[in-house]
Amino acid sequence: MLVSNAGISKIGPIAGLDVDGWSAMIDVNVRGVLHGIAAALPVFREQGSGHFVTTVSTSGLKVVPGQAVYAGTKNAVRTLHEGLRQESTDGTIRTTSISPGYVRTELADSIDDPATRAQIRDAMSRFAIAPEAVARAIAFAVEQPADVEIGDMTIRPTRQG
């Protein structure tokens, strides 16, 4: 199995024209996943099975102002997974996209705007879930029988809007 969990969030309004931030998000959030697929797929094919699990985000499900480009990268990953799933219906390759909401991570550290970074950190401190909750969701998806695929899973704090 390959679990792709890297991501950065250079969030801000499109009108801010943070072209470097956009490129960084595309490089990490999209190209990183593609490079992982390129590295693991030949191994999975050779061994006759494999499971790609990739962290997407609830930001791709509920787009809000200031997060359009970030959400776009996350939706690109969701689309890549669905395409890979459709290309792999011989039963050897499974794909799972996990869309977490607020989780206690360092993701806010990649946000350049101090006010936005503080807002995200405040929300995380008030109601974010532990990373172990996401790990349990991943384990659930991976532990299914070989003929069962959990394609998309959303996991978030019960108090998240």
N, C-alpha and C positions, 0 to 999 in steps of 0.2 A: 504494500500500500504506500501511497505517497500522500502526505497531508501538507497542503500548501497553505500557510497561515501568515505569510508576510503581507504587509500593507502599510501604506502611508496615507495621510489625509491632509493635503494642502488645501483645506477648504477656504472658500471665499467667493464672493460674487464673480460671475463671468466678466462683468464690466471692470473688475480689478486687473484683468489681463495678465495674470500671473502665468505666463507661458512656460517659464522654467518649472513652476510648481506642477502645471499640467503634465509636462514631459516627465517629471519625476514620478508622478502617480501612474502614468501610462507604463513607464519602465518597470516599476515595482509591481503594481497591481495587475497589470495585464501581461506584459512581456515576461515577468517572473513566472507566472502560471504557465505560459506557453513553453518556456524553457524547461520547467519541471516536467511537463507532458513529454517534451522531446527527449528528455533524459530517461524517463521511466517507461514510456510506452514500448520501446523495443524489448526491454527486460520483461515487462508484463506479457507481451506476445510470446516471447521465447519460453517463459515458464508456464504459459497457458492460463494465466489468471492475473488479475490486479485490480486495485481499487484506488481511484483518485478521489480524495476528499479535499475540498477547497473552501476556505472561509470567504464568504461573500460579505453581505452586510444588510441589515434592515434599511440602511440608507438607499439601497437600490430598490427597495419596495415602496418606500415613502419618501419621495424626493422633496426636499425643502430648500428654500432660498439659501444660497451660499454653498450648497453641496452638489450642484448639478454635474460638475466634472468628476468629482469623486464617485457619485452615484453612477455616472456613465461608465467608469472603469469597472465598477462592481457588476453592473448589468452586462458588460462585455464578457466578464468571466462566467456569469450565469449562462449566457448564450453559447460560449465556447464549450461549457460542460454539456449542454443539451445537444450540440452538434456532435461532440465526441460520443455521447451516449447513443445517438442515432446511427453513428458509423460503427458502433461496436455491439451490435445485437446478436452476435454469435455466442453470447453467454460467458465470455472470458473477461471482459472489462466492465467494471461498474464505476459509476460516478455519483458523487454526493456533493451538493452545494449546501453549506451551512451558513445561514444568515443570522448572525448574532446581533442583538441590540447592544445596550450598554453593558460592557464587561470590564472589570477592573484590569486594565492593561496600560501600556505606555503610549497608546495611539495618540493621545492628546499632545504628547511631546513633539509630534511632527507638524502641529498647527502653528503657523507663524504669527498670526494675529493674537496679541495678548488677551484681548477681551473674549474672543471666541474660545481660545485655549482655556481661560479661566471658567467660562460657562460650561464647557464640556467636562472639565475636572470637577466642577461643583456637582453636576448631574451624576457623574460617576461616584462621587463620594456619598451621595444621598441614596442611590438605589441600584447601582450596578451589581451584576451578579458575579460570582467567582469564576475564574477561568475553568475550574474543575467542572462546572456545569456544562460548558461547551465540550470538554473532554468526554463527559459521560454521553452526550448526544452523539459525538463521533463514534464512540465505542458501540452504541446502540446500532448505528447504521452499518458499521463494519461487521458486527457479529451476526447479522442476518444470514440465513442460508444462501448459498451461492446462486440460487435462482430468484432471489429477492433483491431488489435495488431500492434504496431510499434515495430518491432523486433530489428533493429539496426539503430542507428542514429550517424552520425559524425558531430561534430560542432567544428569549428576552426577559427582562425583569417584569414581573406582573404589574409593577407600578409604572412602567414606561408607557407614555402616550402614543 
